[in-house]
């Protein structure tokens, strides 16, 4: 497996630096595997949802987008329709380059999200439940920044090689990667990358994600899947009357939409185990000291505080904010030397932007920077790099 990892990193490094047609992003190169989700997700139809509403703010708040949960009869519990609505909302935001910050809120008083719709779940078969939970996990992961979704289980890759063992598959993958690297060194990189993608379609599956900061605005109940959705956000603002918890063990199951992984990353392993083992609920006042919330404010003021933070963010360089999110989220999942290299790559992506030059000019002139409209900033994921001739070129 060490050989496989080394070869992957080597190829991926050159892909990121030099690719003309296939810019393979760093998260796969440096992945530890366990952070990614499998490809078994529920297909969500492109239908409008009455339970999730999008609202783009205007004027001085332009760039702030609100995702409002609106299912009062069920306390915003997540069923198939709401899950479809959430996914569609996040994909809509991701395709809108003018979006700079996302607030996930509730239109229902004293409720953020009560978790999964257990009444609906009673009607599901075990297979349907598994598909639903996988889709829920995938949707929440979409809120974070994960660019590639390698399958974490080698046995699952054996579908490409019937009657092959995992060790056989390791050898096959290593050989194919070795051939791709030879193509990289002696032929054309775009051909090498195309061969890699053709040979490993489910291993290197491109996946978009929300690149902009997300803020969970929690007033009232946030339990089970509702808390797991908040955990996947970059920031969490709680009202003091909020009630947070992962009570799944009381139903003889475990948090299945990221709770067992994201909670310990925020509050530490020991406290996360206590909260999950006991299913204990905590109040909004407790959430901030333990690291579960960024702010705990008087009841009814969480939205105002979140809006205040969002207004600060939209005044900053939008490209820098997105690349900072990328560097932090992905860097925490890898070793420090690789994370520092990731940071270097993210910094390089910013060097040739007009925003950086505007920031320097604004500092020298003692004024606020006037950053470019993010809708024109597809360049933020591109960089100036050198092709095989050694001449610098811009990918746009």
C-alpha positions as CSV (number, residue, x, y, z in Angstrom):
1,X,0.0,0.0,0.0
2,X,3.0,2.3,0.6
3,X,4.0,1.9,-3.0
4,X,0.5,2.7,-4.1
5,X,0.4,5.9,-2.0
6,X,3.8,7.0,-3.1
7,X,3.0,6.5,-6.8
8,X,-0.4,8.3,-6.4
9,X,1.2,11.3,-4.7
10,X,4.0,11.5,-7.3
11,X,1.5,11.4,-10.2
12,X,-0.9,13.7,-8.5
13,X,1.7,16.3,-7.6
14,X,2.7,16.6,-11.3
15,X,-1.0,16.6,-12.3
16,X,-1.6,19.6,-10.1
17,X,1.5,21.5,-11.1
18,X,1.6,20.8,-14.8
19,X,-1.6,19.4,-16.2
20,X,-3.0,21.0,-19.4
21,X,-6.3,19.2,-19.4
22,X,-6.7,17.3,-16.1
23,X,-5.9,19.3,-13.0
24,X,-6.1,16.6,-10.3
25,X,-6.6,18.5,-7.0
26,X,-4.4,17.8,-3.9
27,X,-7.0,16.4,-1.5
28,X,-6.8,13.0,-3.2
29,X,-3.0,13.1,-3.4
30,X,-2.6,13.6,0.3
31,X,-5.7,11.7,1.5
32,X,-5.6,9.2,4.3
33,X,-8.6,7.5,2.8
34,X,-10.8,7.4,5.8
35,X,-12.1,10.9,5.5
36,X,-14.0,10.2,2.3
37,X,-17.5,8.8,1.7
38,X,-18.3,5.8,-0.4
39,X,-20.1,6.3,-3.7
40,X,-23.3,4.6,-2.5
41,X,-25.6,7.5,-2.5
42,X,-29.3,7.9,-3.1
43,X,-30.1,9.6,-6.4
44,X,-31.8,12.9,-5.7
45,X,-34.2,14.1,-8.4
46,X,-34.0,17.7,-9.5
47,X,-37.3,18.7,-8.0
48,X,-38.2,21.9,-6.0
49,X,-38.9,21.5,-2.3
50,X,-41.3,23.3,-0.2
51,X,-39.3,22.4,2.9
52,X,-36.1,24.2,2.0
53,X,-36.1,27.7,0.8
54,X,-33.2,29.8,-0.6
55,X,-32.9,33.5,-0.1
56,X,-30.1,35.7,-1.5
57,X,-29.6,38.9,0.4
58,X,-29.1,42.2,-1.5
59,X,-27.6,45.6,-1.3
60,X,-24.8,45.8,1.3
61,X,-25.5,42.1,2.2
62,X,-25.0,40.9,-1.4
63,X,-23.1,37.7,-1.4
64,X,-24.9,36.3,1.7
65,X,-27.2,33.4,0.9
66,X,-29.7,31.8,3.4
67,X,-30.9,28.2,3.3
68,X,-34.0,28.1,5.4
69,X,-35.5,24.9,6.7
70,X,-39.2,25.1,6.7
71,X,-41.1,22.0,7.8
72,X,-43.0,23.2,10.9
73,X,-45.3,20.2,11.2
74,X,-42.4,17.8,11.7
75,X,-40.0,20.2,13.5
76,X,-37.8,20.3,10.4
77,X,-37.1,16.6,10.6
78,X,-35.3,15.4,7.5
79,X,-37.2,13.1,5.2
80,X,-36.7,12.3,1.6
81,X,-38.2,15.6,0.4
82,X,-36.2,17.8,2.7
83,X,-33.0,15.9,1.9
84,X,-33.7,16.4,-1.8
85,X,-34.3,20.1,-1.1
86,X,-31.1,20.5,0.8
87,X,-29.0,18.8,-1.9
88,X,-30.6,21.0,-4.6
89,X,-30.1,24.1,-2.5
90,X,-26.4,23.4,-1.9
91,X,-25.8,22.6,-5.6
92,X,-27.6,25.7,-6.6
93,X,-25.4,27.8,-4.3
94,X,-22.2,26.1,-5.6
95,X,-23.1,27.0,-9.2
96,X,-23.6,30.6,-8.2
97,X,-20.2,32.3,-8.1
98,X,-21.7,35.4,-6.5
99,X,-22.3,33.5,-3.3
100,X,-19.7,34.3,-0.6
101,X,-21.3,33.0,2.7
102,X,-24.1,30.6,3.4
103,X,-26.3,30.8,6.5
104,X,-28.3,27.6,7.3
105,X,-31.3,28.7,9.3
106,X,-34.7,27.6,10.4
107,X,-38.0,29.3,9.6
108,X,-39.6,27.4,12.4
109,X,-39.5,29.1,15.9
110,X,-37.5,27.3,18.6
111,X,-36.4,24.5,16.2
112,X,-33.3,24.2,14.1
113,X,-33.7,20.5,13.0
114,X,-35.1,17.6,15.1
115,X,-33.1,15.0,13.1
116,X,-34.3,12.3,10.7
117,X,-38.0,11.8,10.1
118,X,-38.5,8.6,12.1
119,X,-42.1,8.2,11.0
120,X,-41.0,8.0,7.4
121,X,-38.1,5.7,8.3
122,X,-40.5,3.2,9.7
123,X,-41.9,2.6,6.2
124,X,-38.4,2.0,4.8
125,X,-36.7,-1.4,4.2
126,X,-33.2,-1.8,5.7
127,X,-31.8,-1.3,2.2
128,X,-33.7,2.0,1.8
129,X,-32.6,3.1,5.3
130,X,-29.0,2.5,4.3
131,X,-29.3,4.4,1.1
132,X,-31.0,7.3,2.8
133,X,-28.3,7.5,5.5
134,X,-25.6,7.3,2.9
135,X,-27.2,10.1,0.9
136,X,-27.6,12.2,4.1
137,X,-23.9,11.7,4.9
138,X,-23.0,12.6,1.3
139,X,-25.1,15.8,1.4
140,X,-23.6,17.0,4.7
141,X,-20.1,16.2,3.3
142,X,-21.0,18.5,0.3
143,X,-21.1,21.4,2.8
144,X,-17.4,20.8,3.4
145,X,-14.6,20.9,0.9
146,X,-13.8,17.5,-0.5
147,X,-12.8,17.5,-4.1
148,X,-12.3,13.8,-4.8
149,X,-14.0,10.7,-3.4
150,X,-11.7,7.7,-3.5
151,X,-13.4,4.5,-2.4
152,X,-12.0,3.7,1.1
153,X,-12.3,0.0,0.9
154,X,-10.0,-1.9,-1.5
155,X,-12.4,-4.9,-1.6
156,X,-15.0,-2.7,-3.3
157,X,-12.6,-2.1,-6.1
158,X,-12.6,-5.7,-7.0
159,X,-15.7,-5.2,-9.0
160,X,-13.3,-4.2,-11.8
161,X,-11.5,-7.4,-11.6
162,X,-13.8,-10.4,-11.0
163,X,-12.6,-13.1,-8.7
164,X,-9.6,-10.9,-7.7
165,X,-8.5,-10.5,-4.1
166,X,-7.5,-7.2,-2.5
167,X,-3.8,-8.0,-2.8
168,X,-4.3,-8.7,-6.5
169,X,-6.1,-5.4,-6.8
170,X,-3.2,-3.6,-5.1
171,X,-0.9,-5.0,-7.7
172,X,-3.1,-4.0,-10.5
173,X,-3.5,-0.5,-9.2
174,X,0.2,-0.1,-8.7
175,X,1.0,-1.3,-12.2
176,X,-1.5,1.0,-13.8
177,X,-0.3,3.9,-11.8
178,X,3.3,3.0,-12.7
179,X,2.3,3.0,-16.4
180,X,0.6,6.4,-15.9
181,X,3.7,7.9,-14.4
182,X,5.8,6.5,-17.3
183,X,3.4,8.3,-19.6
184,X,3.8,11.4,-17.5
185,X,7.6,11.3,-17.7
186,X,8.1,10.2,-21.3
187,X,4.9,11.1,-23.2
188,X,2.1,13.6,-22.5
189,X,0.7,14.3,-19.1
190,X,-2.9,14.8,-20.4
191,X,-2.8,11.3,-21.9
192,X,-1.4,9.9,-18.6
193,X,-4.2,11.5,-16.6
194,X,-6.9,10.4,-19.0
195,X,-5.7,6.8,-18.7
196,X,-5.7,7.1,-14.9
197,X,-9.3,8.4,-14.9
198,X,-10.5,5.8,-17.3
199,X,-8.9,3.0,-15.2
200,X,-10.2,4.2,-11.8
201,X,-13.6,5.8,-12.4
202,X,-15.0,5.1,-8.9
203,X,-11.6,5.6,-7.3
204,X,-11.2,9.1,-8.6
205,X,-14.7,10.4,-8.8
206,X,-14.8,14.3,-9.1
207,X,-17.2,15.8,-6.7
208,X,-18.1,19.4,-6.2
209,X,-18.6,20.9,-2.7
210,X,-19.5,24.2,-1.2
211,X,-16.3,26.3,-1.4
212,X,-17.7,29.2,0.5
213,X,-18.0,29.5,4.3
214,X,-21.1,28.0,5.9
215,X,-22.7,29.1,9.2
216,X,-25.3,27.1,11.1
217,X,-27.7,29.4,12.9
218,X,-29.1,27.3,15.8
219,X,-32.1,28.4,17.8
220,X,-33.9,25.7,19.7
221,X,-33.6,21.9,19.0
222,X,-30.7,20.5,17.0
223,X,-30.7,16.8,17.5
224,X,-29.4,13.8,15.6
225,X,-29.1,14.6,11.9
226,X,-29.9,18.2,12.7
227,X,-26.7,18.5,14.8
228,X,-24.7,16.5,12.3
229,X,-25.7,19.1,9.6
230,X,-24.5,21.8,11.9
231,X,-21.3,19.9,12.6
232,X,-20.5,19.9,8.9
233,X,-20.7,23.7,8.7
234,X,-17.6,25.9,9.2
235,X,-19.1,27.9,12.0
236,X,-22.0,27.4,14.5
237,X,-23.9,30.2,16.3
238,X,-26.2,29.0,19.1
239,X,-28.9,30.7,21.0
240,X,-28.8,30.1,24.7
241,X,-32.0,28.1,24.5
242,X,-30.6,25.7,22.0
243,X,-30.7,22.0,22.7
244,X,-28.0,19.9,21.0
245,X,-27.4,16.2,21.1
246,X,-26.8,12.9,19.3
247,X,-29.4,10.6,20.9
248,X,-29.1,7.8,18.3
249,X,-27.7,5.2,20.7
250,X,-31.1,5.4,22.6
251,X,-32.6,4.0,19.4
252,X,-30.0,1.3,19.2
253,X,-28.2,2.9,16.3
254,X,-25.2,5.3,16.0
255,X,-25.0,8.7,14.4
256,X,-24.6,7.8,10.8
257,X,-24.3,11.2,9.0
258,X,-20.9,12.2,10.2
259,X,-21.5,12.6,13.9
260,X,-19.0,10.0,15.1
261,X,-16.3,11.7,13.0
262,X,-17.0,15.4,13.2
263,X,-17.9,15.7,16.9
264,X,-14.6,14.3,18.2
265,X,-12.8,16.6,15.8
266,X,-14.5,19.6,17.5
267,X,-14.7,18.7,21.2
268,X,-12.1,15.9,21.5
269,X,-12.4,12.1,21.6
270,X,-13.3,11.7,25.3
271,X,-16.1,14.2,25.5
272,X,-17.5,13.1,22.1
273,X,-17.6,9.5,23.4
274,X,-19.5,10.6,26.5
275,X,-22.1,12.6,24.5
276,X,-22.6,9.8,22.0
277,X,-22.6,6.9,24.5
278,X,-25.1,8.6,26.8
279,X,-27.0,10.5,24.2
280,X,-26.9,13.5,26.6
281,X,-28.3,16.7,25.4
282,X,-26.5,20.0,26.1
283,X,-27.7,23.6,26.2
284,X,-26.6,26.4,24.1
285,X,-24.6,27.9,26.9
286,X,-22.5,24.7,27.3
287,X,-21.8,24.5,23.6
288,X,-19.4,27.3,23.3
289,X,-17.0,26.4,26.2
290,X,-16.7,22.8,24.9
291,X,-15.9,24.0,21.3
292,X,-19.2,22.9,19.8
293,X,-20.2,26.5,19.0
294,X,-18.3,29.6,18.0
295,X,-20.7,31.9,19.9
296,X,-23.6,31.4,22.4
297,X,-25.9,34.4,22.4
298,X,-29.2,35.3,24.0
299,X,-32.2,33.4,22.6
300,X,-33.5,34.9,19.4
301,X,-30.2,36.7,18.6
302,X,-28.3,33.8,16.8
303,X,-29.4,35.0,13.4
304,X,-28.2,38.6,14.1
305,X,-24.8,37.4,15.3
306,X,-24.4,35.1,12.2
307,X,-25.3,38.0,9.9
308,X,-22.8,40.1,11.7
309,X,-20.1,37.5,11.0
310,X,-21.2,37.0,7.4
311,X,-20.9,40.8,6.8
312,X,-17.3,40.7,8.0
313,X,-16.5,37.8,5.7
314,X,-17.9,39.4,2.5
315,X,-15.6,42.3,3.1
316,X,-12.6,40.1,2.6
317,X,-11.1,38.7,-0.6
318,X,-13.5,36.0,-1.8
319,X,-10.8,33.9,-3.5
320,X,-8.7,34.1,-0.3
321,X,-11.6,32.9,1.8
322,X,-12.3,30.0,-0.4
323,X,-8.7,28.9,-0.5
324,X,-8.3,29.3,3.3
325,X,-11.3,27.0,3.7
326,X,-9.7,24.5,1.4
327,X,-6.3,24.6,3.1
328,X,-7.8,24.3,6.6
329,X,-10.4,21.6,6.0
330,X,-8.1,19.4,3.9
331,X,-4.9,20.1,5.8
332,X,-6.3,18.9,9.1
333,X,-6.8,15.4,7.6
334,X,-3.2,14.8,6.5
335,X,0.3,14.9,8.0
336,X,1.9,18.3,8.6
337,X,4.5,18.2,5.8
338,X,1.8,17.4,3.3
339,X,-0.4,20.0,4.8
340,X,2.2,22.6,4.4
341,X,2.7,21.7,0.8
342,X,-1.1,22.0,0.4
343,X,-0.9,25.4,1.9
344,X,1.8,26.4,-0.5
345,X,-0.3,25.2,-3.4
346,X,-3.3,27.2,-2.2
347,X,-1.1,30.3,-1.8
348,X,0.2,29.9,-5.3
349,X,-3.3,29.9,-6.6
350,X,-3.8,33.4,-5.2
351,X,-0.6,35.0,-6.4
352,X,-1.8,36.0,-9.8
353,X,-5.2,37.3,-8.8
354,X,-6.2,40.9,-9.1
355,X,-7.5,40.7,-5.5
356,X,-4.0,40.2,-4.1
357,X,-2.7,43.2,-5.9
358,X,-5.7,45.3,-4.9
359,X,-5.1,44.2,-1.3
360,X,-1.6,45.5,-1.4
361,X,-2.6,48.7,-3.0
362,X,-5.4,49.3,-0.5
363,X,-2.9,48.8,2.4
364,X,-0.5,51.2,0.9
365,X,-3.2,53.8,0.3
366,X,-4.8,53.2,3.8
367,X,-8.2,52.3,2.4
368,X,-10.5,49.3,2.2
369,X,-9.8,46.9,-0.7
370,X,-12.2,46.7,-3.5
371,X,-12.1,43.0,-4.3
372,X,-13.4,41.8,-7.7
373,X,-16.9,40.4,-8.2
374,X,-16.6,36.7,-7.2
375,X,-19.0,35.8,-10.1
376,X,-16.0,36.5,-12.4
377,X,-13.6,34.4,-10.3
378,X,-13.5,31.0,-11.8
379,X,-9.7,31.7,-11.8
380,X,-9.5,31.0,-8.1
381,X,-9.2,27.3,-8.7
382,X,-6.7,27.8,-11.5
383,X,-3.1,28.8,-11.3
384,X,-0.3,30.0,-13.4
385,X,2.0,27.1,-13.9
386,X,4.8,25.9,-16.2
387,X,4.3,23.4,-18.9
388,X,6.8,20.9,-20.0
389,X,8.7,23.5,-22.1
390,X,9.4,25.4,-18.9
391,X,7.5,28.5,-20.1
392,X,5.0,30.0,-17.7
393,X,1.4,30.2,-19.0
394,X,-2.0,31.0,-17.5
395,X,-4.7,28.3,-17.6
396,X,-7.5,30.8,-18.2
